[in-house]
Amino acid sequence: MTQRILIVEDEDSIANGLKFNFEQEGYDAVVRRDGPATLAYLDEHSGDIDLVILDLMLPGMSGYEICRAIRDRDTELPIIVLSARTLSEDKAHAFDCGTDQYVTKPFALPELLSRVRNLLSRASRHGNGQPAPSRPALEEFNFGDVHVDFRSFEVRRGEELHRLTTMEMQLLRYFIENEGAVLSRTQILRDVWSQNADVTTRTIDNFVMRLRKYIESDPANPAFLLSVRGTGYRFTTAQKDTNN
């Protein structure tokens, strides 16, 4: 079945160029030029979109707002932001809204196509119930009063239920599968964000802060997701290690 990419871009030259190149790669590409049209299309074709390419500077409704609205509808749909905004604050805000990757304009088409293939491959493996190579087929995981459901992208701590984005769940899975190991920020970038030209170590720190809000009773004094000074992070279920 042909995979469908939704392009949200108001500049005709960019939108038409992306549509042409994606179709040359064998994808079905659809263009929408503003937020209301995008969300209406998603509501009408729920489940038929495999990936979204999203500009940030759009008329009426910003890309950030669109990203949040998409995440309210679907926590797993891959989103790549494609924007001329290059400030780290813009990238951090986009990740906070739920994007999976951030590409700045002007961009190299081969790199964008590589990112698209990578995200679609990950989404396909998850949808088919097939884990990535060399990774355990974890479906659920429990520690403390936390229950992680990798299938539904949900984390429950006590009575609190959180729906995670694709990248949040991938990062949490990575920590869990490497329990006890000290993971450097560079290693995390390499293993979780395989295409990382626009992802920095600060992005990892922001994601970790969000994960702590989901899994820690006191995020300021974490018991499970620990900082290792000058290196990175370590995940542990042994709460006696909280002073590390």
N, C-alpha and C positions, 0 to 999 in steps of 0.2 A: 504494500500500500504506500502511495506517495505521501511523503511527509509535507505538512503545510506550515509555512512561515508567514506570520502576520507582521508586516512592515508598517510602523507608525511613524510617518515622516511627512512634513508639509512642504519640503522643497522638492519640486517635481524632478529636477535632474538627479538628485540623490535617490529618491524613491524609485524612479523608473530604472535607474542604473542597477540598484540592488535587486529589483524584481527580475530584470533581464538576466543578471548573473546567477541568481538563485535558480531560476528556471533552466539555465544552461547546465547547472549542476544536478538537475533532475528533481528539484523540489517544486512544489506548488506554492506560489507566492501571491499574497494578497496585500494590497495597500489601503491604508486608511490614514487620513490626514489630520484628524483631531480626536480629542478624548471621547466625546459622546458617540461618534461614529465607531470608534474602536470598541467601546464597551457594549454598544448595541450589537456589533458583529460577534463579539465573544459570547454574549447571551444567546444569540440566535444559533451559533455554531458551537455550543459547549461541547468540549471533548474532541473537536475536529482540528484544533490548532496545536501544533507540536512545539513551537517556539515563537517568541516575540522579539522583534528588533524595535527598540523604542528610543525616539529622540526626546530630549528634555524640554527644548524650547518650542512649544506648540501653541497655537492660538486658543485662547479661552481657558483651557485646562492644561496645567503643566504635566510634563512627563512624570514628575514625582507623584502627583495625584493619581495619574493613570496607573502607575506601578502599584500604589497602595490598593487601588480599586481592583486590579487584577489579582493581587494577593488575597483580597477578601473573597474572591471567587474561586481561586485555585492556588494552593500553596506549592504545587509541584511544577507548574508550567515554567520552563526555562525562559528567562528574560535577559537580553543583552541590551544595555543602554549604549546608544551611539550618539555622542554629544560633542559639541565644540567647547564645552565647559571643561577646563583642565585643573581647576583648583582642587586641592585635597578635600576641602570642605564639601564641594559638590559631589565628589566620589563617595565620601562617607555618608552623605545624605541619601544618595541613590541606594547604597547598600542597606542603609537603615530602612528604606522603603521596600526592600525585598528583591532588588535586582541580583542576578547571579554573576554577571560580568559587566565591565565598564570599558568601552573602547572610545578613544578620543578621535575627533576629526581634526585634520585629515587622517584617514586610516588606510592601511595596506589591505587590499582585497584578499590576498591569500591568507593573511592572519585572521581576518574576520571569518572566512570560510572554514578555517581550521577550528576556530572557537565554536562555530555553529555545529560542525561535525562532532566535536568533543561533547558538547552539552546534549545533543540529540542522542549520542551513543549512551551517555549515562542515563538519560531519561528512559531510553528503550530497555536497558538492562533492568532498571527498577520496575518498569511496567510489566516486563515479562517474568518478573520474579527471579531473574538471574543476577547474582551478585557479580561485582567486578572481579577480575582474576585475582587469586591469592587472598581474597578477603572472605572471612567466615560469613555464612548465610544468616546473619543475625536478623531476626524479625522483631524480637522484644528483648529488653534488658532492664533489670531492676537493681537499684542500689539505694541504701537508706530508705527514705520514703518516696523515692522517685521511680516512676515507671516510664520507660521509653518504648514507644511503638514505632518502629521504622517503617511499617507499611502505611500507616495513616499520617506520618509526620507529626505525631502528637507526643507531648511530654506532660505527664501528670505528676505534680508534687503535692502530696496531701490532697486537698480539695481543689487545688488550682490546676486548670488545664490550659496548655499553651499549644498553638499550632505553629510549627516551625517552617521556615522557607527551605528551599532545596539546599542552599549552601549552609544554612545553619545546621540542618540535619546531617549533611555530609561531614561537616567539621566535628559535630558531636560523635558521630559514628567513628571517625578517625581517632579521636581521643579514647573512646571506649575500647576500640580494637587494639590500641597501643597502651593499655592500662599499665601504669607503673613506670613507663619509659619517659625520660626527659626528652622533650621534643623541641628543637630549636625553631625559631620563627622561619628561618630559611628552609628548613625541612618541611614545615607545614605548608609554606607557599608552594614548594615543589610538588608535594604529594596531594594536596587538596585542590589548589588552583594550578592546574597543569599549564595553563596559558596565563601568565601573570604579569604582562608588561605594565598594566595599569593597576596592579594590586600591590600594596605596600605592607610592611610589617605593622603599620598603624591600623590597617584594615583588620588584621588578625586580632589585635588588641580590642578593637571595637566589637568584633564578633564574640570574643571570649566574654566581654562584659555582658553581652546580651544572653549568652548561654548561662552565665552565672545567675542572672535574674530568673531563669527558668528552673535551675536545678538546686540552687543554694538557698537555705533558709535565711542566711545572712550574706548577701553577695560581697559585702565589704570585707568579710572574714571567711573566705571560702573553705569548705571542708573537703571538696572533691576535685575541683579544677584549680590546681595550685600554680602560682607563679614561681619560676625558678630564676632568681636574679641574674641578669646579664645573659640569659640563654633563651628561655621560652616558657613552656608550660609542662605540667605533668598531671595526668588524671589518675586518681586513686579512689578506691571504694573503702579503704582503710581509714576511718575517720580519726584514728589516733595520730595520723600524720599531719593534722591541721596546723601544727606549729612550724612546719617546714617552710 
